[in-house]
Amino acid sequence: MTTTTGNHVIFIHPDGTSPATFAFARFVDRGPDGRLNYDKMAEARVYLGHMEDQLTGTSNGGAVTHATGVKVYSESFGFEVVRDANGKPVVGADGRLVETDLVAASGKKQTIMQEAVAANKATALINSGVIAEPGTGAFVAKVGQRDVPDGAAGFARFPRAQFAEITRQVVESGVDVILGGGLVNYLPVGTTPPPEAAAFATSAAQLDAISTDPSQRPSINLIERAKHLGYTVVYTEEQLHAAVANPNVLKVLGIFANEDTFNDNVRTATGNLTGVEENLIATGTPNFVPSAPTVGEMLKAAQIILERNPKFQNGSFMVVEEEGTDNFGNINNAAGMLEATLRADEAIGAALKFVEKYPNTLVIKASDSEAGGLQVREPLAAGNVGTINANPTNVTGQPGPFPNPMDGQTGRGTQTFTSAPAANGLVSNFGIGWVGTPDFAGNIVVKAHGLNASRLPVTIDNTDIYKAMYETLFGVTLTPRVADQPKPPAATKTSGNVIFIHPDGHSPALFAAARFTSQGPDGRLNWDNMTNTGVYLGHLTDQLTGSSDGSGVVHAMGVKVFQDSYGLNEDGSRVTSFSEKVGTTILEEARDRGKAVVLINSGRMSEPGSGAFAAEVDNRSNNNEIIRQIVMESGAQVIMGGGERWMLPTGVAGRFGGPLNQTGARTDGLNLIEEAQKLGYRVIYTKEELATIQAGEKILGVFGWEDTYNSITEELLASRGLKAYGQPGNLNPPDVGDMLEGALRAVKDAPNGFFIVLEEEGTDNFPNANNASGTIEAALRADKAIGIAQNFIRNVDPNTLLITAADSEAGGLQVWQPTPFAPGFPDTPLSTTPTLNANPTNVASANANNPLDGVNGRLAPWTGFRSQDSFDGAMGNFGIGWVGTPDFPGNTIAKTYGMNANLLPSTLDNTEIYKIMYKTLFGVLGDPTAIRGTAGNDVLRGTANGDTFIAGGGDDIIEAGEGDNRIYIGVGNSTITAGNGNDVVSTDDGNHTIRTNGGDDRISTGRGNSKIDAGKGNDIISVLGGNTVINAGEGRDVINAGNGNDTIRGEDGDDVILAGNGNNSVNGGNGNDRMIAGSGNDDLRGGAGDDFINAGEGANTLKGGDGNDTLLAGAGDDIIFGGLGDDTINAGTGTNTINAGSGNNVIISRGIDDITVSRDGMNRFDLIAGPGIATIRGFTADDRIRLGSGLTFDALTISRSGRDTLLTVTATGDLLAVLKGVQPSTITRETFA
């Protein structure tokens, strides 16, 4: 470590890059668990790069802003345009814009580099492109409209194209080390190149073939000028190393290529070819000039040279641009982009090493726009990559999806890229997709490291780059263009509340679109005001891209799982959390430790972004079971979302099914609305009811039949007359902000704090449909929730962490404007849909045109989205482009605010979300007071005060004692005993013996043949599978026994017993029980009480016992006893024996049923025509028959057979029923209800 009087700044500008670009490089070079130098930078911020007159930063305008700290018009190269009283640029008599000198944010007419030179600091400019590239050139040069030659056309008509003049100014700038390309810009036409440049330049004709235009060729020899100014001139990596080795060399000019050191163009005898992969391969041209050093090597060399310069003690300023990341991105060359990104990362590594030596150094990395909109698409099978469907309409007769061609290793449609192995050995094949060839406002994240890095604004305007560098170099703090909000108040406790908001599928570009339309580019969303930012890495055990269900489990458990996990491992076993709690999510642990918990979703409640925190199933499509677990087992104080369809039994329309002509999806007969009410929930359905929530209430908010949104394409919405949010029956559902506001009222006073999980699923589902308007609306709804959470932290409880993250990026959205190279989108509709050229091969017939979305989708007439004004005025209209409909590992960002926000790393693995939340909820990471076992056979004893046991595997003996215990057991055959108290027991697979005595216990086990005795209390028992013996004891118990041959006794209390598939023996005991079994030969007994028994398939025996029971049986030969009471018996198909017993019973017959009823009741027989025949014994004149299948009394033939009456369908001759001992004359029209 060395100190100097002055500070140092290294600005690294890998232009055109995004987190997705670096993800691509990470996957190939390090694997998903590896870390690039980029990842190691200490701070991350989202970057906003708009110009005075457009949303997307240009290379020249963005560089001028970085160099001066002020906004400029998009074609500025160091000058400001003069504007009239209406803010419009003034055009001179010569037809050119009138410009004036630019004043930097420091108040001087100098760039920051020019001020550094004037302050006698050591300086360097480094570029992989020509040195006149604006990423370096704009720091020391300025050219304007008056510098453009008369008659200039094409690119040459822009000030930034005046490479010769820019190069001259660079040479004369006084910068100590200048390294880059562009030999053609140093030498006049006809000049023979120096012999030292023979590695790439051999003749004047070669240079003249590139250009003889005065904008490119100077009138004097700038190499000789440089030598005269004291520069040692070098042309190759070898020569640069020799200059470094010479201690007398203090000034170096490196010129390492005729043009750029990368080959985004190929000069041939017949003309210029674009440097797409296909042309590079065909001509044998590498991505970069072989003799040239990388920008990393250039930076290392510059550092050594500057360190020995006496000016170094005054501080140093180095500007490094890797322009290949922009230019390769702009031609959609994935292989070139990969190499350029890794070269940029090498430079970042050199800068980080410099900080280790000189800690008074700020390293800051930023681009000004995103080139191409790159995304990684995986998993793919080995072989050639194909296409990605983009921007479908899904309307018959309208255009289908655009087949967006992917890049492989050697170009479009070629062999997949392959990742380096992950920590678990995962190797994944993938392709690269693009939105198109332009620059986009995009997904730009600034990274910073070293001195003052933590002082960056929470969201960075492009002007803030200059201000951070200026403060570090000169010790002067400048006023920001947009000031940060005051920081939230400091926490006063060591543990607190957590609000996890999961706007799934989002990216910086998605929120940028929302910002532009609602606030304008100088406005700030609530998301922008989050104080800490990290780039999120979301791979799972089996793929690079996070899935909604697998990632939901990672957030909930803190460990990697496979992509289709919903709480279970790929082998079917239960997931053990990072805190070593088998089968226990962070929400469940918070609940078990006395915190109020809340689940909120704009989609169905089973959406894994929230549902995976409270349910454990083998398939995410099992909405019925997921929602049942959430409602009946989660213990959440507040549950809100859509999904009424999966809460209701078939035949019940509920609140929202009627307008859709649909009924519930549940075949088990459970009505979860009623079950919730029995558990003490108040059920609400509207925004108005939501506003009535009071503190302490238990709330089940049901706001949609399925989702609260309609996540289909804009075109399909229009064809169905639907809006993005709201469905028939609830056209104005509450948004997630409304839901959060209501939930906070309910739980804000919870004595032990709370944990809230909220998902806005519309930010995933709309971009998966490539529906831009719906996506923007979803983002604004999510942002409203973020703002409500922030207000709670600021004004109610500072001991609260707000954390946001997606798990992947949906659709690959990008914002695009055609300016400045073409007119902007008008306010009036276009007659044709604008498109972007995507992944060209330089063969016209192979070009692909990617359609943009406007406010109404991709169809003409097409109208762009309108941006709100910036501080400088109107910002025009824009379109939305997509890579395609899938999820991508992409540009995923996590943000934090409030308590422990600083725990968020600048680059974080998806498992870190859990850890940050856990430490906030409980004060420490892990359970340091737990009584721990080993992997062997342990005997663990607790106290009478309630303990936590983490036993590990083995055949353990746990004696927990009194109190509220939490017991977590690994694989093995353990014996667990707990005294009175509200105990939690959660085990992995094994044959366990569990006895918990009294209390409201929660017992969950893995697969195995366990014995459970829960004792008295309102218990919740869940078994993953096996032949289990369960005695739940007295109380209102919920038992889910899983598949297996189970023996279950509920005893007294209103129990819900789910026996699963298998040959089960279930006795509900007294009480109003609900017993549900799957396929198997079950023996189900209800006892006293009004029982509901659904036996499912199989040869079952059902006994309702006393009470008004409902007995259902599926296909199979069943024996059914109704017992005393007014029973409803639905026998299903099969050969069934039914004894309805006494009472006024309803028997539904569709099989071959032998039915006996008591003569002292008034029974009703519902006869369904089909293959079955009902034989009814005990029929009296008080009984009634209801006909199904559309039959009427007149369709029957009533005849006599011996002492019996036959009911026959006249038209078919099918026998419907035999009424034993009944005379036909007693059967009249009145007999049929």
Secondary structure, DSSP 4 states (H G I P E B T S, - for coil): ----SS-EEEEEEETB--HHHHHHHHHHHT-TTS--HHHH-SEEEEEE---SS-SSPPHHHHHHHHHHSS---TT-SSEEE-B-TTSPBPB-TTSSBPEEE---TTSSSS-HHHHHHHTT-EEEEEEEEETTSHHHHTTT----GGGSPTT--GGGGSGGG-HHHHHHHHHTS--SEEEEE-GGGTS-TTPPPPGGGTTT---HHHHHHH---TTTS-SS-HHHHHHHTTPEEE-SHHHHHHHHH-TT---EEEE-SSS-SB-SEEEETTEEEE--HHHHHHHT--SB-TTSPPHHHHHHHHHHHHHTSGGGGG-EEEEEEETHHHHHHHTT-HHHHHHHHHHHHHHHHHHHHHHHH-SSEEEEE--SSEETT-EEE----SSB--EEEES----TTS---EEEEPEETTEET-BPEEPPP-TT----EEEEE-S-SSEES---EEEEEETTGGGS-SEEEHHHHHHHHHHHHH------SSPPPPPPPPP-SSS-EEEEEEETB--HHHHHHHHHHHT-TTS--TGGG-SEEEEEE---SS-SSPPHHHHHHHHHHSS---TT-BSB-TTSPBPBPTTS-BT--HHHHHHHTT-EEEEEEEEETT-HHHHTTT--BS-TT-HHHHHHHHHHHS--SEEEEE-GGGGSBTT--TTTTGGGT----BSS---HHHHHHHTTPEEE-SHHHHTT--TT--EEEE--SS-SB--S-HHHHHHHT--SB-BTTBSSPPPHHHHHHHHHHHHTT-TT-EEEEEEETHHHHHHHTT-HHHHHHHHHHHHHHHHHHHHHHHHT-SSEEEEEE-SSEETT-EEE--TTTSPPPPSSPBSS--EEEES--S-GGG-EEEEPBBTTBSSSSB-PEEPPPBTTB---EEEEE-S-SSEES-S-EEEEEETTGGG--SEEETHHHHHHHHHHHHSSSS-TT-EE--SS--EEE--SS--EEE--SSS-EEE--SS--EEEE-SS--EEE--SS--EEEE-SS--EEE--SS--EEEEEES--EEE--SS--EEEEEESS-EEE--SS--EEE--BS--EEE--SS--EEEEESS--EEE--SSS-EEEE-SS--EEE--SS--EEE--SSS-EEE--SSS-EEE--SS--EEE--SS--EEE--SSEEEEEEESSS-EEEE-SEEEEEE-TTS--EEEE--SS--EEEES--TT-EEEE-TT--GGGEEEEEETTEEEEEETTT--EEEEETT--GGG--GGGB-
